[in-house]
Amino acid sequence: MMNEPDLPDLPDLSDLSTLESEFMRAIEAMVMVAHEPVAPELMAQLLEQPVSTVERWCQELAERYRQAHHGFELVRVAGGFRFQTCGDLSPYVERFVLNEQHARLSGAALETLAIVAYKQPISRAQVASIRGVDPDGVLRTLSARGYIAEVGRDTGPGQAVLFGTTPAFLDKLGLDSVDDLPSITEFIPGADVVEALEHGLRVHPVAEAPTVDDVRPD
């Protein structure tokens, strides 16, 4: 069995400021090498400190980066903390990664992903009833990308597979939980807009041209 590496000797507990500095540097190091957001519970376990204290240190680090106007920030997403570039620098980052970016999801895939995100847990048949088309291919694509996964079985006849979003989905959108999704009402047009659309699409009868019999002289 491989032995765990020995931790460095920590400063004297009486020197609280130095001790906190050491722990905060350890947090930076862990988040830096992690491929996914690091849960504060895990960091608390490794540092042998309360979760609330670790979360406070993370918030203090995030504030330091903001005040120093760094090009990166420490944010909480998908239940953990990670480093990411600042939003106002996205044009430069986009240029940098332009040649390495992955193929974007199709409109059908984005539509299906939105349905799963807002209606989860949801079955394939339920997705099909909402979209009006067979979603099997799109669901396989989203599953292969790691954005959705099987989260259970329906209790009804047939026990259909139920789908839900994954931590990778939250990570991609920069969300801490699905509760942070914008309200779906923000995307529903108001009653006046719907009425205007219905009026514009309404078919109005066309008056028939008069016939020869209609124009006969008296």
Phi and psi in degrees as a GROMACS rama.xvg file:
@    title "Ramachandran Plot"
@    xaxis  label "Phi"
@    yaxis  label "Psi"
@TYPE xy
-76.358  130.312  MET-2
-76.622  142.249  ASN-3
-72.7499  143.364  GLU-4
-64.102  144.802  PRO-5
-70.9453  138.303  ASP-6
-74.2038  148.872  LEU-7
-66.0708  154.093  PRO-8
-63.5681  124.173  ASP-9
-82.7631  154.84  LEU-10
-62.9108  166.647  PRO-11
-57.4308  134.129  ASP-12
-61.1567  -21.6449  LEU-13
-69.2369  -22.8002  SER-14
-95.3762  80.3674  ASP-15
-63.1443  -41.7554  LEU-16
-63.3357  -41.0267  SER-17
-67.7203  -38.0043  THR-18
-65.8789  -44.7207  LEU-19
-61.8535  -39.5376  GLU-20
-61.0608  -39.9981  SER-21
-64.9853  -44.4682  GLU-22
-65.6351  -39.0227  PHE-23
-68.2694  -35.4112  MET-24
-65.4963  -36.0747  ARG-25
-65.4963  -38.6238  ALA-26
-61.9841  -45.6223  ILE-27
-57.4918  -43.3082  GLU-28
-65.1319  -42.5964  ALA-29
-66.2527  -44.6204  MET-30
-66.4949  -33.1291  VAL-31
-64.2453  -39.2696  MET-32
-91.8485  -8.50407  VAL-33
-76.5311  143.083  ALA-34
-88.5127  -16.8511  HIS-35
-130.454  162.07  GLU-36
-54.3794  136.786  PRO-37
-94.4273  122.144  VAL-38
-68.5973  138.502  ALA-39
-61.2633  -29.1052  PRO-40
-63.1917  -38.8487  GLU-41
-68.1718  -44.0068  LEU-42
-63.6545  -37.9935  MET-43
-63.3725  -38.3404  ALA-44
-66.3507  -44.0787  GLN-45
-69.7777  -34.8862  LEU-46
-87.7669  -10.032  LEU-47
58.1866  48.0959  GLU-48
-133.074  158.856  GLN-49
-62.2914  146.56  PRO-50
-60.4874  -41.2131  VAL-51
-61.0066  -36.1697  SER-52
-68.9597  -42.1578  THR-53
-63.1149  -42.0538  VAL-54
-63.5222  -37.2056  GLU-55
-65.5636  -41.3534  ARG-56
-63.1623  -40.6368  TRP-57
-62.6979  -41.3192  CYS-58
-64.9029  -37.7382  GLN-59
-67.2694  -40.2522  GLU-60
-62.767  -43.9991  LEU-61
-60.1186  -40.7851  ALA-62
-67.264  -37.6797  GLU-63
-61.0339  -43.9915  ARG-64
-63.9304  -39.848  TYR-65
-64.5788  -44.0029  ARG-66
-67.6567  -30.7414  GLN-67
-84.3155  -4.33152  ALA-68
57.1347  45.1123  HIS-69
-70.3921  165.025  HIS-70
-82.8703  -1.10293  GLY-71
-129.462  167.079  PHE-72
-145.042  157.596  GLU-73
-101.327  118.231  LEU-74
-128.356  157.629  VAL-75
-100.918  119.375  ARG-76
-141.084  149.003  VAL-77
50.7977  35.4824  ALA-78
80.7422  7.04217  GLY-79
-144.649  -174.285  GLY-80
-113.869  144.516  PHE-81
-149.674  162.409  ARG-82
-91.4692  141.107  PHE-83
-150.085  160.74  GLN-84
-72.5995  153.124  THR-85
-70.4288  143.289  CYS-86
-60.5799  -33.8357  GLY-87
-71.9423  -9.67062  ASP-88
-99.989  9.50354  LEU-89
-57.9685  -35.7251  SER-90
-59.1945  -39.002  PRO-91
-71.0005  -40.0646  TYR-92
-66.4496  -40.3578  VAL-93
-61.6629  -40.3545  GLU-94
-63.262  -37.6364  ARG-95
-67.7144  -40.6878  PHE-96
-98.9107  6.98204  VAL-97
-56.1154  -42.5884  LEU-98
-77.968  -11.1144  ASN-99
-112.942  1.57159  GLU-100
-70.5832  146.181  GLN-101
-79.9834  161.742  HIS-102
-58.9336  137.102  ALA-103
-78.3575  155.635  ARG-104
-70.4015  145.359  LEU-105
-72.1336  167.703  SER-106
-60.9726  -38.1661  GLY-107
-64.9052  -39.0794  ALA-108
-67.5297  -41.7615  ALA-109
-64.5058  -39.5639  LEU-110
-63.8407  -43.9278  GLU-111
-66.6505  -40.146  THR-112
-62.4359  -39.2179  LEU-113
-64.7515  -39.4613  ALA-114
-63.1727  -45.3469  ILE-115
-63.4293  -42.5669  VAL-116
-62.3832  -41.0599  ALA-117
-89.2062  -21.4595  TYR-118
-112.743  3.30323  LYS-119
-62.4068  147.818  GLN-120
-75.0372  141.792  PRO-121
-141.424  144.787  ILE-122
-91.9179  167.508  SER-123
-60.7245  -42.1145  ARG-124
-64.2638  -36.8222  ALA-125
-67.5058  -39.2379  GLN-126
-63.2209  -42.1716  VAL-127
-62.8794  -38.0364  ALA-128
-68.0146  -30.5847  SER-129
-78.6221  -43.8424  ILE-130
-84.108  -26.3538  ARG-131
83.8811  6.5095  GLY-132
-138.339  164.323  VAL-133
-71.1308  120.083  ASP-134
-95.8589  9.06641  PRO-135
-55.0931  -49.1692  ASP-136
-62.6892  -42.0132  GLY-137
-68.0904  -39.8697  VAL-138
-63.5123  -37.8199  LEU-139
-64.6773  -39.7854  ARG-140
-63.5441  -46.6002  THR-141
-64.6709  -36.3848  LEU-142
-68.129  -40.3088  SER-143
-66.1024  -33.8042  ALA-144
-74.041  -13.6838  ARG-145
85.9962  14.0794  GLY-146
-87.3205  -26.5072  TYR-147
-131.698  162.205  ILE-148
-156.258  162.744  ALA-149
-70.7798  127.644  GLU-150
-116.843  -2.33364  VAL-151
165.191  -168.445  GLY-152
-128.315  143.342  ARG-153
-68.8354  143.523  ASP-154
-81.9397  -6.5993  THR-155
-80.4692  -174.18  GLY-156
-56.92  135.374  PRO-157
86.4427  -18.0178  GLY-158
45.9936  60.7656  GLN-159
-61.6875  148.017  ALA-160
-67.8154  135.259  VAL-161
-106.809  136.189  LEU-162
-108.139  151.535  PHE-163
-149.661  168.251  GLY-164
-78.6763  164.626  THR-165
-115.099  169.428  THR-166
-57.9832  -30.1682  PRO-167
-63.5281  -35.2272  ALA-168
-63.7414  -46.3046  PHE-169
-63.117  -41.0478  LEU-170
-61.9374  -42.325  ASP-171
-64.8656  -37.0806  LYS-172
-90.8926  -5.5834  LEU-173
71.3687  35.488  GLY-174
-109.462  151.597  LEU-175
-86.4147  -32.9113  ASP-176
-157.243  168.874  SER-177
-67.0389  -17.5506  VAL-178
-65.7326  -18.1244  ASP-179
-86.6904  -1.41547  ASP-180
-62.2888  142.338  LEU-181
-62.4554  148.222  PRO-182
-60.4704  135.188  SER-183
-66.1862  -20.7963  ILE-184
-64.9765  -21.127  THR-185
-66.7037  -20.6974  GLU-186
-103.04  3.04439  PHE-187
-96.9953  123.399  ILE-188
-65.236  153.613  PRO-189
-69.9098  169.617  GLY-190
-61.5522  -34.8782  ALA-191
-66.8589  -36.6432  ASP-192
-68.3771  -44.3201  VAL-193
-60.7962  -42.6297  VAL-194
-62.9361  -40.6241  GLU-195
-65.0293  -39.5718  ALA-196
-65.4545  -43.1793  LEU-197
-62.6498  -39.4259  GLU-198
-65.4823  -40.6115  HIS-199
-69.1702  -28.8314  GLY-200
-91.9317  -8.5987  LEU-201
-69.1302  135.474  ARG-202
-87.2625  121.78  VAL-203
-99.1241  134.494  HIS-204
-64.099  140.175  PRO-205
-95.4887  130.516  VAL-206
-64.2283  134.367  ALA-207
-75.2855  144.082  GLU-208
-67.576  142.678  ALA-209
-63.679  143.773  PRO-210
-91.4926  176.235  THR-211
-63.3239  -38.6769  VAL-212
-65.5745  -31.4023  ASP-213
-70.117  -23.7017  ASP-214
-109.204  17.3165  VAL-215
-66.8199  138.005  ARG-216
-67.0811  152.371  PRO-217
